[in-house]
Amino acid sequence: MLTSASSVSTPVPSTSDEAIAPAQPAQDGTVTFRSLGLSDALLRELAQAKFTDPTPIQAKAIPPGLAGRDVLGCAQTGTGKTAAFVIPMIERLAGGPAGPPRGLILTPTRELAFQIQRAIGLLGRSRRVSATALVGGEDLRIQVRGLHQRPTIVVATPGRLLDHMWNGTVNLAYFTIVVLDEADRMLDMGFAPQLNQILDALSPERQTMLFSATMPDNLDGLARAGLKNPVQVMVNPPATAAHTVTHEVHHTTHDDKINLLLNLIQDPAGSVLVFTRTKHRADRLGTALEHKGHRVAVLHAGRRLSQRRAALEGFRRGTYRILVATDIAARGIDVANIGHVVNFDLPNTPEDYVHRIGRTGRMKAIGRATSFVTGEDHFQLRAIEKLLGRPVPRAAGSPAPHSHGPSSGRGPAHRGGGRPGYGAGGSRRHDGHQTGESHRRGDGQHRREFSRPVEGNRFADAGRTGQPQHKGFPQQGQMHQDHAPRPHAHAADLNHQARRPRRLFMQPKNGN
């Protein structure tokens, strides 16, 4: 077992990034994009896009990516992971023969897919590298027309990519470079069955790069199934927050949250991103803020694709100062200068706290993160503080905590006002239905929550059984998305619906 440059180890067999010829630093000792060996054409595009010097994840991941090595990368949100894999993809695919797309990037959300597509369009122009996005919510025929334009790279959500695979409009065997971006989020959202099928259909000779903001236990099986002797690049401890973000908590009640938020956003400086736990609460909060005269947009998976794109673009341009969003958007929002992230509701997992606040303080900018904590949220707050490795300070003027445990004797596992098993608001419909995304509780909140451990989960690691248990992976019967087995399906149905004879990294039933 080898250790990465940051002395963070992983069970995945890997090669230290020192094994790859390192980038030659400039005379002053700094690493530059030119010292990474990039082409003059790409250097010009980087300069025009105002990329000055590579970030740590870029400096460490680009050399092995250019060398054709598999890469396992982990870094905080907002540190430039997208360019860390887009740049070597552009350089390696430029000048290749015309034909089917040769690069594939898998992402968990539509917003993130469009963000990556824009980055490729920005940096790949001079090298004649283009991209198309295949995501749920868009007409398949329009996407097929985009494929007929012979793009170099396909950026896709797993469910929609399988739609095209089954329809014969995409042949996965042609892809020579594959990226799994936000891999932990894809597993969290229940995309394991789709990823199994996709990995099976890809060429075994491909180069694969996997990037993630966190390294949970269940990512080990995916890395073993998809990567071959990867170069390990970890520039920060997993699941850490940027040091430029100021954290604070306000102890309050459910009824007082809206007034507290109105007081916080009186400061006119900067844009504000507000996270709620459910799409229904996001809609209600957006309406309330709009009635108070604020320029606000709402973003969640229940909105049409055109509405989601308009909300995000309006927030990016400044048409809307406030964006109310659910966790489905936490990793698809790449907007510069978000000054304040407000957790109107605490997230369902402590890792999601890191991803939420990663929208502010990006690229060494100053940011602020405020969380509203009610009497039943203290268990969640303690879990967040444990993950961060330090307590979150109480905001000035905040009262003392009202309680030190869940109220009403309910425990924090079922939240949001909906009936258990139906998501928030008692709706039987899932946000990701027919969109190429997967959600169990309305907005992708489909992992185990703070107080509910998952027992007996194991990976059949690359066809092998008997691996150690891994926490946090959704049990069979909890996956409900495009091309995935319905809840409570029998074993025979699971095998039939998966359309494949073996599983790469899905855990078997207990006792198998």
N, C-alpha and C positions, 0 to 999 in steps of 0.2 A: 504494500500500500504506500503510495507516494503522497506527498503533501504539497498543496498549492503554495503560491508565492506568499500568501498571507498566513501560512501555517494552519489553515483550516483543512481538516482531513475529511475524506468521504469514503464510503465503502466501495465506490465505483473504481475499478482498476483504471489507472490513468497515468499520464506522463506529465511531469512537472513542466510548467511553461518555460523553465530555463533550458529544457531539452531542445526547444526550438531556437534557431538562431535569433537572438534578441535584436530588437530594433537598434540601429546605431544612433546614439544620442548626438545632439548637436554639440558644438565646441563648448558651450556653457553647461553641458551635462543634461539638458532637457531633451525629451523625445518630441519630435515634430512629425507632422504628417509626411513631410519629405523624407525624413529618416526612416519611415516605415517602408519605403520603397514603392510608393504609389506612383502611378503614371502622371505625366504633366497635365493631361486632360482632366483627370479627376482632381488633381491639386487645384486647378483653376476653378472647378465647380465648388470645391470646398471653400475656397477663398470668397467666391461670390455669395455663398450661403452663410458667410461670416463664421465659419468654423476656424478657430484660431489654432489651438493646440489640442491634441488628443486627450481625452479624459483617461483616467487609469484603466477602466475596463476596455476602452478602445486601444490603448497602447499595448495591453497584454493579449487581447483576443485577435487583433487584426493579423499579426505575423503568422500564428498557426493557421488562421483561416485562409490566408494567402497561400500557405504551403499545402493546402488540401487536407489538413488534419481535422479529425473530429474535435469539437470543442464543447466543454461543459463550463458555462459561465454563470457566475452569480454576483450580483451587485445591487445596491440600493436602487430604488426607483429614482428617475431623474438624473441618472449618471451617464446617459448616452449609450445604452445598450443597443438601441436600434441601429445606430451607425456602426457599432462594433461588428455586426454581421452583414449589414447592407454594403459596406465598403468592400470587404473581400469578395462578396458575391458579384458585385459589379465588375471588379477587376478580373475575376476568373471567368465570367461568362461573356465579357465583351469580345467582339470579334469572332464569335463562334458561328457555326453554320446556321443558316436559316432553317426553320422547322418548328416543331412543337416546343413549348416552354421547357426550359432545362433547370430552372430554379423554382423551389417551392418554399413558401413561408406559411406556417400554420399559426394562427392566433386564436384566442378564445372569444373575441368580440368583434363586431362589425366596425366599431369606432377605431379600434386598434389596427384593423386591416386597412382602413382608409388612410390612417396616419402613416403606416409603412409604405403604402402605395405612393403617397405624396413625397416621402423621403426618397424613394427610388426615382421618381420623376424629376426631383430636384437635382440629385447627384449623378444620375445616369445619362443625362442628355448627350454630353459630348462623346460618351462611349457607346451611344445607341443602344442602351439597355432600358427597356420599358417594362411596365408591370400592369396587370389587371387584377381586380379584386373579385373574388367569388364568395359572396356572403348571403345569408338568408334575408328574406324580405324583398329581394329584387327578382324581376322576371328572369327565369332561366334562359329564355330566348335572347334577351339583351346580353346576358353574360356569354352566351355562345357566340354572338356576333363579336364581342370583345376578344374571345379566343381566336376567332378567324383573323384578327389583326396580327397574329403571331407575336405576342408579347414574349419577352425573355423570361419573366418571372411571374408566377401566380402567387397571390397572397389570398389565403382562404381561411374560413372557419371550417372545422372538421366536418360538420354535418353537411354543409353545402358542397364541399369537395366530394364527398361520397355520392351526393346526388348526381354530380357530373360523371363520376366514375361509373356508376350503374347505368347511366344513360349513354355511355360511350363517347362523351365529348371531351374527356380528359383521360390520358393514358399515363398512369403514375410511373410506369417503367422508364419513361424518358427523363425523369428528373435526376440530375446528377448532383445537385446541391440542395439539401433540405435543412430548414431551420424550424425548430420548435420554440416559438417565442412565448414568454409567460407560461412556461410548461406547468408550473404548479397550479396556476389558475385553471388551465384546461382540465387537469385532474380534479380540482375542486368542483368544477361545474359538471362533472360526470361524463367527460369525453373519453374515458378509458376504452369503451367498446369501439368507438370510431377510430381512435388512435391505433388500436390493435389491427383493425382491417387495413388502415393506411400503411402502417409499417410492413405488413405482409405483402402489399402490392408494390412497394418501392423496390428499386434495384438494390441488391446487396452490395454493389460496388459504389454506392453513393457516398458523398461526404455529408455528415450530419453535425449540426451545431445546435445545442440546447442552451437556452438562456432562461433565467428565473431570478426573481427578486428574493425568494426564500428557498430553503432547501429542506422541506419536510421529509419525513421518513419514506412516504409513499412515492417520492420522486426517484428513489433508488431503483425500483423495478423498471421504470420507464427509461432511465439512463442505461441500465444494463441491456434492455431490449433494443434500444435505438442507436447506441454509440459503440464504436470500436476503439478501444485504447485511447480515450479522449485526453486531450490536453486540458488540464483543470485550471480555470482562471477565476479566482475569488478575490476581489479587491476590498471587500468589507465583510465583517461577520454577517451571516445571513439574518434577515429580518431585523435590520437595524434602521433607525431613522437618521436623516441627514442632521448634522450637528448645527446647521444654520436655522433650524426650525425651533421656535419657542412653543412649548407645550403647556397647557393649563386646563383645569377642569372646573366647571361650575356645578355645584351641588344644587339641585332644583327639584321641582315636581313636574309631572306631565303638563298640568294646567299652566304653569308659569313659563314653559319653554318658549312659546311664541313671543311673549313680551321680552324675555331675555335676548332672544335673537334680534328683535327690533332694536333693542338698545345697542347691541354689538355692531350692527351694520349702519349705525348713525355716522360713524367715521367714513367720510366719502372717499378716502384713499384706497385705491386698489380694488380688484375684483374679489368676489366671495364665492366659494364653492361650499354648498351645504349638502350633507349626506343624511338621508333617511334610510330606515330599514326596509320599508315597503314602498311599492309604486303608488299605492293609494294615498299614503301619507305624503309622498312627494307631490302628488297632484293637489291635495288639500293645502299644503304649505305654500305651493307656488301661487295658488289662487289668493290665499290670504295676503301674501306679500304684494301681489299685484294690486289688490284692493287698497293697500297702504301707499300706493304710488311708486313702488320700486320697479325697475326694469329687470324682469326675471324670466328665465326659461326653465323648462323641466325636461329632464333626460332620464328615461328608464326604458326597459325592454318592452313595456306595453305600448309604447308609442310606435307609430309607423316609421319606417326607415327615413322617409323624407322629413318627418318632424324631428327625428333625432339628429339628422345632419344639419338641419336649419338651426336647431338649438345650439349645437356645438360650434357651428360657424359664427353664429351671432354672438356667442360668448367670447369666441376668439377675437372677433373684430371689435368688441366693445359695445355692440348694440345692446346687449344685456350685461348688466353689472353683476347679477347674481344668477348662479346656476344651481338648481336643486336637483340632485341626482341620487340614484341608488348604487349599490356596489357593483352592478353590472358595468357601470361606466368608470369605475375607479382606476382601471388600467388603460382605458382608451382615451383619456383626456390628457392631451399634450398641449397645454396652453401656457404661454410665457406669462410671467409676472402675476400669478395668482397669489394675492397677498395673504389670504386668510381661508383656512379650511375649518368648517364648523361641523362637528359630529352632532347633529340634532338628536340622533339616536346612536348609541354605541353599536359597533358592528357585532356580528354573530361570532366572529373568531378574532383572536388578538392579531393574527397575521393581517387581517383586513384593515386593522387600524394603521399598520405600517403603509399599506398600499393607498389608503385614503389620504393620509397626510403627505404622502410622496408627491401629491399634485402641487404642493407649495414648497418653497425652498429648493427649487430645481436648479441644477448647474451652479451651485454655491450662492444662490440668491437667498435673501432673508425671507423667512416665512413664519406664519403663526398658525397654530392648531389649537382649537378650543373644543372641548367635549362637554356635553350636558350629561350629568349623571344623576339619576333618580335613586330612590331608596332601594329598588330592586336590581340596580346595576353594579353594586359594589363587588360582586363576585367577578363580573366581567372586567371591571377596572383593575382588580388585583391581578388578573391574568395578563392584561396588557402591560402592567408595570413589571411583571415577572419577565415577559418577553423583552421589554426594553432594558431591563436590568437596573431600573431606578424608579423611584416614585414620580408620578406626575403631579406637579405642584398645584395647589388650589389657587384659583384666580383671585385677584384683589376684589374684595367685596362679596365673595362667595360665602354663604353660610357654611357651618359645619355639616358634615354628612348627616342625613336624616336617619339612616339605617345602615346596618352592616351585613345585610343578607337579603335574599329575595323576599318580597312581601307576598301576602295572600297564600302562603304555603305552596306556591306553584313552582318554584324553581325556574331558572332562566331558560330552560330548553325550549319551551313553546312561547313565542313572542309575536307581537304584531297584531293581535286582536282577531286573527282568523281561527277557524277550527283546526285542530291538529290534523296534519296530513293534507290540508287543502290550501295552504299558503295563507298570506295575509288577506283579510277581508272575507274569508270563507269561500273564495272562488276556486272552482275545480280546474279552471284553465291555467296553464302554466305560461309564463312570459315567453319562454323560448319556443313555443309551439309554431312550427312551420317557419322558423327564422334561421335555422342553422345554429341556434344556441340552445343551451340546456339549463333549465332551472327547475328546482323542486319546490322552493318556497316563495315563488313570485319573482325573485330577482337573482337567481343563482345561489341563494343561501342554502346550500345543499350538503355542506360538510357537517360533521358533528359540531355541536355548539359547545360552549364553555364547560357545561356541567355534565355532558353526556359522552363518556368514553366509548369508543368502538372496540369491542372485544372480538378476538378470534379472527381478525383479518390477516391474511397472508398473501404474498404474491407467489404466483407460479412463475418464478423468475426465468424468463427466456425459455419456457418449456419445462423448467425444473420445479419440483414441488418441495415442500418442507422448509421453506425459507422462514426467517424470524417474522414475528408479528410486526405489523406496522400500524401506527395509530393514525387516525384522521382520514382514512380512505373510505369512501362511501360503500356501504354494504350492498350486496345484490338485493334488488328490490327497491333501492333508493335511486336508481338511475332512470330518468324519464326524459328522453330527448329524442331528436331525430335519429333514426337507425339504431336505437338502443332498445333493449328489452323493456317491456312494460313492467310496472311494479307487480310483485307477487307472481311473476311468470314461473312456470315449471322448468325444470332443467332441460327437458327436451325442447321447449320453446326457445330457451336461451341459445342453445346450439343452432337451432334452425334460423333464428333471426340474425345471429352473428355472421352466418354464411361463411364460416371458416372452421377448420377442424381442430384448432388449438388456440389457446390464449397465450399472449406474450407476458402480460403483466397484470391481468385481472386476478384477484384473489379467488381461490376456489371456495366452495361451501365448507363450513366447518366439518372436519372429519374426512374430507377428501384428500 
